[in-house]
Amino acid sequence: WLTRGGAVDEALAWGQKAIALDPDPQTLVQMCGALLQARRVPEALAMGRRAVDASNKYFNFYPVLLLGTNYLAEDPQEVFDLHAEFGRQLPPPPQPRRPWHPLQPGQRLKVGYVSGDFIRHSVSSFIAGLLERHDRDRFEIFLYHNRGYGDAVTERFKALGHHWFECDGLSDDALRRQISADGVDIVVDLAGHTENSRVFMFSMAPAPVQVSYLGYPTVSGVPATDFRITDATIDPGDMPSLASEQPLVLPRSMFCFRADSAPDIGPAPALRNGHVTFGSFNNIAKVTEHTLELWAAGLNAVPASRLLLKSGAMAQRSNRESIEAFMAARGIAPDRLTLTAWIADQGHHLALYNDVDIALDPFPYNGATTTCEALWMGVPVVSRRGRTHTSRMGASLLAAVGKTEWVADSDEGFVATVARVAADAVARSHWRGQARAVLARSELCDEAGFTRDFEAALLRAWALVGERPERRVGTAPALAT
């Protein structure tokens, strides 16, 4: 609770006392989460591993370690191996999976989405268009909401007329039985190992076909999950193999963004400040040592430039001091840094981009919503592409808006790109003036086209499972791909 509220220092103090009294796995997991929000990622992962080992590798204690690994790992094999280890700890499904069946003429494919984020949340920014535009003649949609409360976004999703179920109070087995009783053909996990997920329920195989998408940035490791919906920038065919969650590659970015507010875009802050201001509004756990090294090098390449960072955990003095000390050791004085805590109001949050000339993407865990919001507010984003799923999200998003020149494939290339974008005030001003028009006609905001391709992927998944003799009943008709 303290960590979620941003009181990270207090959470760590209490956690250390608790561990001294009784280092049980649950306390160790809580400390792992708090350490992530203190930017102490290697320590957090060590604590997460300690929790897993202390529990004799009980699957319940893996999620924070798995999520945390994405903040630090630059080798995809490391990510895949840990998730595969998690998958081996999961018990087998309690009963055989419902078999695949051929769709009869005119029969709709039943698709269920499971998420704790049908609220004002990053996931809702990317899923809203799809849920609104699903072809109701071909698909019957079920929404399983795994959170004990809702908001205006929740009410908007409820009003779409899809089947809606509040499942926060259900056990995993009860939810499995509900999904099975609903006759859902394909169930989609929108959360993975993030908060308010039902990833363990997916190991129970409630539907003939299971898919992971969007909410978790890499494989979940659940053996019963058949596919992971992705794109060719993130998954170009060079990832380690995993028996489950085979990549189902869209012919476009896997992201389709909708902003929920549109504050006015102001003039470039460099015009009034006389210097370039870089910025990042990402989760502080993404602000790793490698990320800060890149940003410091960028600041040093652009004389007199400033850096504005915003994150909920920035309210903690220890976080601010650790960043200031790191940057000072690299020649960046504290007066070139503005470290700001989280802003709850969405309009004010977006309006703060009017103080940023260029957004800097973290590495190896790129931003997604933050990148889209920066672009929406007329701010260019420079991203470093790597070898993991998380380090290619920025490249996918920028390709979707036709800005591949803002993507770098090396540390040196990142710094050079930062300097080049900073030096071209005319181009930055041009982007600021046309950004929303460009986004409106781009692949990133093409909800109709995205929905068409996503639905084709679902049908393709259904057809592919039908080709597996052990999973099918009858003969599958030809399905559009």
C-alpha positions as CSV (number, residue, x, y, z in Angstrom):
1,W,0.0,0.0,0.0
2,L,2.8,2.4,0.9
3,T,4.7,1.6,-2.4
4,R,1.5,2.1,-4.5
5,G,1.0,5.5,-2.7
6,G,4.5,6.6,-3.6
7,A,5.8,6.4,0.0
8,V,8.7,4.2,-1.1
9,D,11.2,5.2,1.6
10,E,8.7,4.4,4.3
11,A,7.8,1.1,2.6
12,L,11.4,0.1,2.5
13,A,11.9,1.0,6.2
14,W,9.0,-1.1,7.3
15,G,10.0,-3.9,4.9
16,Q,13.5,-4.1,6.3
17,K,12.1,-4.4,9.8
18,A,9.7,-7.1,8.7
19,I,12.4,-9.1,7.1
20,A,14.6,-8.9,10.2
21,L,11.7,-10.4,12.2
22,D,10.6,-13.0,9.6
23,P,11.9,-13.2,6.0
24,D,8.8,-14.9,4.7
25,P,8.3,-15.0,0.9
26,Q,5.4,-12.5,0.9
27,T,7.5,-9.9,2.7
28,L,10.3,-10.5,0.3
29,V,8.0,-10.0,-2.7
30,Q,6.7,-6.7,-1.2
31,M,10.3,-5.5,-0.8
32,C,11.0,-6.5,-4.4
33,G,8.2,-4.1,-5.6
34,A,9.4,-1.3,-3.3
35,L,13.0,-1.6,-4.4
36,L,11.8,-1.3,-8.1
37,Q,10.2,2.0,-7.2
38,A,13.5,3.1,-5.5
39,R,15.4,2.5,-8.8
40,R,17.3,-0.3,-7.1
41,V,16.5,-2.8,-9.8
42,P,19.4,-5.3,-9.3
43,E,18.6,-5.4,-5.6
44,A,14.9,-5.8,-6.4
45,L,15.5,-8.7,-8.6
46,A,17.8,-10.4,-6.1
47,M,15.0,-9.9,-3.5
48,G,12.4,-11.4,-5.9
49,R,14.6,-14.4,-6.5
50,R,15.0,-14.8,-2.8
51,A,11.3,-14.8,-2.4
52,V,10.8,-17.4,-5.1
53,D,13.5,-19.7,-3.7
54,A,12.2,-19.3,-0.1
55,S,8.8,-20.4,-1.3
56,N,10.3,-23.5,-3.0
57,K,9.5,-21.9,-6.4
58,Y,5.8,-21.6,-5.7
59,F,4.3,-20.0,-8.8
60,N,2.4,-17.3,-6.8
61,F,5.6,-15.6,-6.0
62,Y,7.0,-15.2,-9.5
63,P,5.0,-12.2,-11.0
64,V,6.9,-9.3,-9.5
65,L,10.3,-10.9,-10.3
66,L,9.1,-11.6,-13.9
67,L,7.9,-8.1,-14.4
68,G,11.0,-6.6,-12.8
69,T,13.3,-8.6,-15.1
70,N,11.9,-6.6,-18.0
71,Y,13.3,-3.4,-16.5
72,L,16.9,-4.6,-16.6
73,A,17.4,-7.5,-19.0
74,E,18.8,-6.7,-22.4
75,D,19.2,-10.3,-23.5
76,P,15.9,-11.9,-24.6
77,Q,17.1,-15.4,-23.6
78,E,17.3,-14.3,-19.9
79,V,13.7,-13.1,-20.1
80,F,12.5,-16.2,-21.8
81,D,14.3,-18.6,-19.5
82,L,12.8,-17.0,-16.4
83,H,9.3,-17.1,-17.8
84,A,9.8,-20.7,-18.9
85,E,10.9,-21.6,-15.3
86,F,7.7,-20.0,-14.0
87,G,5.7,-22.0,-16.5
88,R,7.2,-25.3,-15.2
89,Q,6.0,-24.5,-11.7
90,L,2.3,-24.2,-12.7
91,P,0.0,-27.1,-12.0
92,P,-1.6,-28.8,-15.0
93,P,-5.1,-27.8,-15.9
94,P,-7.7,-29.3,-13.5
95,Q,-9.5,-31.0,-16.4
96,P,-9.0,-31.4,-20.2
97,R,-9.3,-28.2,-22.2
98,R,-12.6,-27.8,-24.1
99,P,-11.9,-29.1,-27.6
100,W,-11.7,-26.9,-30.7
101,H,-14.8,-27.1,-33.0
102,P,-15.4,-25.9,-36.5
103,L,-17.5,-22.8,-36.8
104,Q,-20.8,-23.3,-38.5
105,P,-22.0,-20.9,-41.2
106,G,-23.1,-17.7,-39.6
107,Q,-21.8,-18.7,-36.2
108,R,-20.0,-16.0,-34.3
109,L,-16.6,-16.6,-32.7
110,K,-16.9,-16.0,-28.9
111,V,-14.0,-13.9,-27.7
112,G,-13.4,-13.0,-24.0
113,Y,-11.0,-10.3,-22.7
114,V,-9.8,-10.6,-19.1
115,S,-8.3,-7.5,-17.5
116,G,-8.2,-5.5,-14.3
117,D,-7.7,-2.4,-16.4
118,F,-11.1,-1.6,-17.9
119,I,-10.7,1.8,-16.1
120,R,-8.7,4.9,-16.9
121,H,-5.5,3.1,-17.5
122,S,-2.9,2.6,-20.2
123,V,-4.5,-0.6,-21.4
124,S,-7.9,1.2,-22.0
125,S,-6.1,3.8,-24.2
126,F,-5.1,1.0,-26.5
127,I,-8.1,-1.4,-26.3
128,A,-11.0,1.1,-26.5
129,G,-11.2,1.4,-30.3
130,L,-11.1,-2.4,-30.7
131,L,-13.9,-3.0,-28.2
132,E,-16.0,-0.3,-29.9
133,R,-15.5,-1.5,-33.4
134,H,-15.6,-5.3,-33.2
135,D,-17.7,-6.8,-36.0
136,R,-20.8,-8.0,-34.0
137,D,-21.9,-10.1,-36.9
138,R,-18.8,-12.3,-36.7
139,F,-17.7,-11.9,-33.0
140,E,-19.5,-12.1,-29.7
141,I,-17.5,-10.3,-27.0
142,F,-17.2,-11.1,-23.3
143,L,-15.5,-8.7,-20.9
144,Y,-14.2,-10.0,-17.5
145,H,-13.3,-7.1,-15.3
146,N,-10.9,-8.1,-12.5
147,R,-11.0,-5.0,-10.3
148,G,-13.2,-4.1,-7.4
149,Y,-14.2,-0.7,-8.6
150,G,-14.7,1.3,-11.8
151,D,-14.8,4.8,-13.2
152,A,-16.1,6.7,-16.2
153,V,-14.1,4.5,-18.6
154,T,-15.6,1.4,-17.0
155,E,-19.1,2.7,-17.5
156,R,-18.3,3.5,-21.1
157,F,-17.1,0.0,-21.7
158,K,-20.2,-1.4,-20.0
159,A,-22.4,0.7,-22.3
160,L,-20.9,-1.0,-25.4
161,G,-23.4,-3.8,-25.0
162,H,-20.9,-6.7,-24.8
163,H,-21.3,-9.4,-22.1
164,W,-19.9,-7.9,-18.9
165,F,-18.8,-9.8,-15.8
166,E,-17.3,-8.5,-12.6
167,C,-14.8,-11.2,-11.6
168,D,-12.7,-9.5,-8.9
169,G,-14.3,-11.7,-6.1
170,L,-14.1,-15.0,-8.0
171,S,-11.5,-17.6,-7.4
172,D,-9.4,-18.6,-10.4
173,D,-11.3,-21.9,-10.6
174,A,-14.7,-20.1,-10.4
175,L,-13.6,-17.7,-13.2
176,R,-12.4,-20.7,-15.3
177,R,-15.8,-22.3,-14.9
178,Q,-17.6,-19.1,-15.8
179,I,-15.6,-18.6,-19.0
180,S,-16.1,-22.3,-19.9
181,A,-19.9,-22.0,-19.2
182,D,-20.1,-18.9,-21.4
183,G,-18.7,-21.1,-24.2
184,V,-15.9,-18.6,-25.0
185,D,-13.8,-19.8,-27.9
186,I,-10.8,-17.5,-27.6
187,V,-9.9,-15.9,-24.3
188,V,-7.4,-13.0,-24.3
189,D,-5.1,-12.1,-21.4
190,L,-4.7,-8.3,-21.3
191,A,-2.6,-8.2,-18.0
192,G,0.0,-11.0,-17.8
193,H,2.1,-10.4,-14.7
194,T,0.9,-6.9,-14.0
195,E,-1.3,-5.9,-11.1
196,N,-4.9,-7.1,-11.0
197,S,-4.2,-9.9,-13.5
198,R,-5.6,-13.5,-13.6
199,V,-2.5,-15.1,-15.1
200,F,-2.8,-18.1,-12.9
201,M,-6.4,-18.7,-14.2
202,F,-5.0,-18.9,-17.7
203,S,-2.9,-21.9,-16.7
204,M,-6.3,-23.7,-16.1
205,A,-7.1,-23.5,-19.8
206,P,-10.7,-22.3,-19.7
207,A,-11.0,-21.9,-23.5
208,P,-10.0,-23.9,-26.6
209,V,-7.7,-21.1,-27.7
210,Q,-5.8,-18.7,-25.4
211,V,-4.0,-15.5,-26.4
212,S,-1.9,-12.9,-24.6
213,Y,-1.9,-9.3,-25.7
214,L,-1.0,-5.8,-24.8
215,G,-0.9,-5.5,-21.0
216,Y,2.3,-7.4,-20.5
217,P,5.3,-6.6,-22.7
218,T,6.6,-10.1,-23.3
219,V,5.7,-13.8,-23.0
220,S,3.8,-14.8,-19.8
221,G,5.3,-18.3,-19.7
222,V,1.9,-19.9,-19.2
223,P,2.1,-23.3,-21.1
224,A,-1.7,-23.2,-21.8
225,T,-1.5,-19.9,-23.7
226,D,-1.3,-20.6,-27.4
227,F,-0.4,-17.3,-29.0
228,R,1.0,-13.8,-28.3
229,I,-0.3,-11.0,-30.6
230,T,2.6,-8.8,-31.6
231,D,4.1,-7.2,-34.7
232,A,7.1,-7.6,-37.0
233,T,9.1,-4.7,-35.4
234,I,8.9,-6.3,-32.0
235,D,9.0,-9.9,-33.1
236,P,10.8,-10.0,-36.4
237,G,11.6,-13.7,-36.0
238,D,14.8,-13.5,-34.0
239,M,13.5,-14.3,-30.5
240,P,14.3,-17.5,-28.5
241,S,11.7,-20.2,-29.0
242,L,9.1,-21.0,-26.4
243,A,6.7,-23.9,-26.8
244,S,3.7,-21.8,-25.9
245,E,2.8,-18.3,-26.9
246,Q,3.9,-18.5,-30.5
247,P,4.0,-15.0,-32.0
248,L,0.9,-14.0,-34.0
249,V,2.3,-11.1,-36.1
250,L,0.0,-8.3,-37.1
251,P,0.8,-6.6,-40.5
252,R,1.1,-3.3,-38.5
253,S,2.0,-2.1,-35.1
254,M,0.4,-4.1,-32.3
255,F,-0.6,-0.7,-30.7
256,C,-3.6,1.4,-31.6
257,F,-3.8,4.5,-29.4
258,R,-6.7,6.8,-28.4
259,A,-6.0,9.9,-26.3
260,D,-8.8,10.6,-23.8
261,S,-8.1,14.4,-23.6
262,A,-6.6,17.0,-25.8
263,P,-5.0,20.0,-24.0
264,D,-3.8,22.8,-26.3
265,I,-0.3,22.3,-27.6
266,G,1.8,25.3,-26.7
267,P,4.8,26.8,-28.5
268,A,8.1,25.0,-28.2
269,P,9.5,25.7,-24.7
270,A,12.9,26.3,-26.2
271,L,11.6,29.5,-27.7
272,R,10.9,31.0,-24.2
273,N,13.6,29.2,-22.3
274,G,16.5,29.7,-24.7
275,H,17.5,26.0,-24.2
276,V,16.3,22.6,-25.1
277,T,14.4,20.7,-22.4
278,F,14.4,16.9,-22.6
279,G,11.7,14.9,-20.7
280,S,10.4,11.5,-19.6
281,F,7.3,10.7,-17.7
282,N,7.8,7.0,-17.4
283,N,7.6,4.7,-14.4
284,I,10.7,5.3,-12.3
285,A,11.7,1.6,-12.4
286,K,12.5,2.2,-16.1
287,V,15.0,4.8,-15.2
288,T,17.8,2.3,-14.9
289,E,21.5,3.1,-14.8
290,H,21.8,2.3,-18.5
291,T,18.9,4.7,-19.2
292,L,20.5,7.5,-17.2
293,E,23.9,6.9,-18.9
294,L,22.2,7.5,-22.3
295,W,20.3,10.6,-21.0
296,A,23.4,12.1,-19.5
297,A,25.3,11.6,-22.7
298,G,22.5,13.2,-24.6
299,L,22.5,16.2,-22.2
300,N,26.2,16.6,-22.6
301,A,25.9,16.5,-26.4
302,V,23.4,19.4,-26.2
303,P,25.0,22.3,-24.3
304,A,22.8,24.1,-21.7
305,S,20.0,21.6,-22.2
306,R,17.8,20.5,-19.2
307,L,16.0,17.3,-18.2
308,L,12.4,17.1,-16.8
309,L,11.5,13.8,-15.2
310,K,8.0,13.0,-13.8
311,S,7.1,9.9,-11.8
312,G,5.0,9.1,-8.7
313,A,8.0,7.8,-6.8
314,M,9.9,11.1,-7.6
315,A,8.1,12.4,-4.5
316,Q,10.7,10.5,-2.5
317,R,13.8,12.5,-1.6
318,S,16.1,9.4,-1.9
319,N,15.0,9.0,-5.5
320,R,15.7,12.6,-6.4
321,E,19.1,12.6,-4.6
322,S,20.2,9.3,-6.3
323,I,19.4,10.7,-9.8
324,E,21.1,14.0,-9.0
325,A,24.2,12.3,-7.7
326,F,24.3,10.0,-10.8
327,M,24.0,12.9,-13.2
328,A,26.4,15.1,-11.3
329,A,29.1,12.4,-11.6
330,R,28.6,12.7,-15.4
331,G,28.9,16.5,-15.5
332,I,25.2,17.4,-15.2
333,A,24.6,19.9,-12.4
334,P,21.4,19.7,-10.3
335,D,20.1,23.0,-11.7
336,R,19.8,21.3,-15.1
337,L,17.3,18.7,-13.6
338,T,13.6,19.1,-12.7
339,L,12.3,16.1,-10.8
340,T,8.5,16.1,-10.5
341,A,6.1,13.8,-8.7
342,W,3.1,12.3,-10.4
343,I,0.1,14.4,-11.5
344,A,-3.3,12.7,-11.0
345,D,-5.3,14.9,-13.4
346,Q,-5.0,13.6,-17.0
347,G,-5.3,17.1,-18.5
348,H,-2.6,18.6,-16.3
349,H,-0.4,15.6,-16.9
350,L,-0.6,16.0,-20.6
351,A,-0.2,19.8,-20.4
352,L,3.1,19.3,-18.7
353,Y,4.5,18.2,-22.1
354,N,4.3,21.8,-23.1
355,D,7.4,22.2,-21.0
356,V,9.2,19.5,-23.0
357,D,11.0,19.9,-26.4
358,I,12.1,16.3,-26.9
359,A,11.0,13.1,-25.0
360,L,13.6,10.5,-24.2
361,D,12.6,6.9,-24.2
362,P,14.0,4.6,-21.4
363,F,16.0,1.5,-22.2
364,P,15.7,-1.5,-22.1
365,Y,12.0,-1.0,-21.1
366,N,10.6,1.5,-23.6
367,G,7.6,3.6,-22.9
368,A,4.3,2.9,-24.7
369,T,1.5,5.2,-23.4
370,T,4.1,7.8,-22.5
371,T,5.5,7.8,-26.0
372,C,2.0,8.1,-27.5
373,E,1.1,10.9,-25.1
374,A,4.3,12.8,-26.0
375,L,3.6,12.5,-29.7
376,W,0.0,13.6,-29.1
377,M,1.3,16.7,-27.4
378,G,3.6,17.5,-30.3
379,V,6.8,16.3,-28.7
380,P,9.3,14.2,-30.7
381,V,10.5,11.0,-29.0
382,V,13.9,9.5,-29.4
383,S,14.0,5.8,-28.7
384,R,16.8,3.2,-28.3
385,R,15.9,-0.2,-29.9
386,G,17.4,-3.4,-28.4
387,R,16.9,-7.1,-28.6
388,T,14.1,-7.7,-26.2
389,H,10.3,-7.2,-26.7
390,T,10.3,-4.2,-24.3
391,S,13.2,-2.5,-26.0
392,R,11.4,-2.5,-29.4
393,M,8.1,-1.0,-28.4
394,G,9.3,2.5,-29.1
395,A,10.4,1.5,-32.6
396,S,7.0,-0.1,-33.2
397,L,5.2,3.1,-32.2
398,L,7.4,5.5,-34.1
399,A,7.2,3.4,-37.2
400,A,3.4,3.6,-36.9
401,V,3.6,7.4,-37.2
402,G,6.3,7.4,-39.9
403,K,9.1,8.6,-37.7
404,T,11.7,5.8,-37.9
405,E,14.4,8.4,-38.0
406,W,13.9,8.9,-34.3
407,V,14.9,5.3,-33.5
408,A,18.5,4.3,-32.8
409,D,20.0,0.9,-32.7
410,S,23.0,1.6,-30.4
411,D,24.0,3.8,-27.5
412,E,26.1,6.0,-29.8
413,G,23.3,6.2,-32.3
414,F,20.9,7.3,-29.6
415,V,23.1,10.1,-28.5
416,A,23.7,11.2,-32.1
417,T,19.9,11.2,-32.7
418,V,19.2,13.2,-29.6
419,A,21.8,15.8,-30.8
420,R,20.4,15.9,-34.3
421,V,16.8,16.3,-33.2
422,A,17.8,19.0,-30.7
423,A,19.7,20.9,-33.4
424,D,16.8,21.1,-35.8
425,A,14.4,23.6,-34.2
426,V,12.6,24.0,-37.5
427,A,11.7,20.3,-37.8
428,R,10.6,20.2,-34.2
429,S,8.4,23.2,-34.6
430,H,6.9,21.7,-37.8
431,W,6.1,18.4,-35.9
432,R,4.6,20.4,-33.0
433,G,2.2,22.1,-35.4
434,Q,1.1,19.1,-37.4
435,A,1.5,16.2,-34.8
436,R,-2.2,15.6,-34.2
437,A,-3.1,15.7,-37.9
438,V,-0.3,13.2,-38.6
439,L,-1.4,10.9,-35.8
440,A,-5.0,11.1,-36.9
441,R,-4.2,9.7,-40.3
442,S,-1.5,7.3,-39.1
443,E,-1.5,3.6,-38.5
444,L,-1.2,4.3,-34.8
445,C,-4.7,5.8,-34.6
446,D,-6.4,3.9,-37.4
447,E,-8.9,2.1,-35.2
448,A,-10.9,0.6,-38.1
449,G,-7.9,-0.8,-39.9
450,F,-6.4,-2.1,-36.6
451,T,-9.7,-3.8,-35.7
452,R,-9.8,-5.5,-39.1
453,D,-6.3,-6.9,-38.7
454,F,-6.8,-7.9,-35.1
455,E,-10.0,-9.8,-36.0
456,A,-8.1,-11.5,-38.8
457,A,-5.5,-12.6,-36.3
458,L,-8.1,-14.0,-34.0
459,L,-9.6,-16.0,-36.9
460,R,-6.1,-17.1,-37.9
461,A,-5.4,-18.3,-34.3
462,W,-8.7,-20.3,-34.4
463,A,-7.8,-21.9,-37.7
464,L,-4.2,-22.8,-36.6
465,V,-5.4,-24.6,-33.5
466,G,-7.9,-26.4,-35.6
467,E,-5.0,-27.9,-37.5
468,R,-3.7,-29.6,-34.4
469,P,-5.2,-33.1,-34.3
470,E,-5.1,-33.3,-30.5
471,R,-7.2,-30.2,-30.1
472,R,-9.9,-30.5,-32.8
473,V,-13.3,-32.0,-33.2
474,G,-14.7,-32.3,-36.7
475,T,-13.3,-30.5,-39.7
476,A,-12.5,-26.8,-39.8
477,P,-14.0,-24.6,-42.5
478,A,-11.8,-22.2,-44.4
479,L,-11.4,-19.0,-42.3
480,A,-10.4,-15.6,-43.6
481,T,-6.8,-14.6,-42.8
